[in-house]
């Protein structure tokens, strides 16, 4: 899993298995759109995590997921991918 990358931007990233409900986190996703690299950040509170030990990194229908509540009260599901970084805030 790519969530545990050690030091990133001066902050320690979080190991997925250490997340628990109530943790405040920031999730960074790297994406390529129209041949441009894009970085998106989402901040919220962990409601639950789901772990799929047999997840294939190329299969976007399965994998480790985080259900989180955004600051405005909306819910978001984050699927952990190759370029995902999760930090406690």
N, C-alpha and C positions, 0 to 999 in steps of 0.2 A: 504494500500500500504506500502511496506517495504522500500521505498526510504528515508523516514524521520525517521532516527534512532537516532537523537540527535548527541552526540559526538562520533566520530569514529577516532581513531588514531590522536587525537588532533585537528581534523578539523570538522566543522559543515557540515553535509550532507544537501542535497538540497531537498526541497519538489517539486515533479514532476510538480505541477500546477504553480510553480514560474518560471519554465524554459521559456526562450524566445529565439528567433533566435539571434545568435551572442554570446550567453553565451559559454564560454570555460568550458568544464566539463571533469571529469574523471569518468568512469564507472567501477565498480568492480563487477565481477560475481563469485560466488562460484559454483563449479561443482564437481561432484564425477566421476572420471574416473578410471576404474579398481580398485575400492575400495580405491583409493587415493583421498584426497581432493585437488582440484586445484583452484587457484585464478588467474583470468585473469583481466588485466586492459586495458582499451581503453581510449585514450584521443582524444578529438576533439572539434569541434564547432557545436552547435545546429543549425540545419536548420529549423526543425519544430518538434512539438510533436503531438501525436494523443492519445486521451483519450477515453477509452471504459468503461463507468461506470458500465456495466453489465458483465465485464470480470470475468471469473472464474479462480482462481489461478492455477487450474490443467489443463486448456485449453490453450495450447501454441500457438493456432492459433489466439487468441484474447487477448487483454490487452492493457496496456499503452505502447506506443512505442516512441522512439526518433530517428529521422533521423539526422545523424551527418556527418560532413565532417572531415575526418582524416587529420593529418598534411601533408601526401603525396598527398592529393587531392582526394583520394578514398572516396566513400560514404559508410556508415554503418548504418544498422537499428538495434537498440537495443530494445529488448522486456523486459520490466521490470518484473522481476520474484521475487520469495520469497527471494532469496539470493542476490539481486541486490542492490548496494549502488552507489548513484550518488553524486558527489561533484563538486562544482565550483572550478576552478583552476585559 
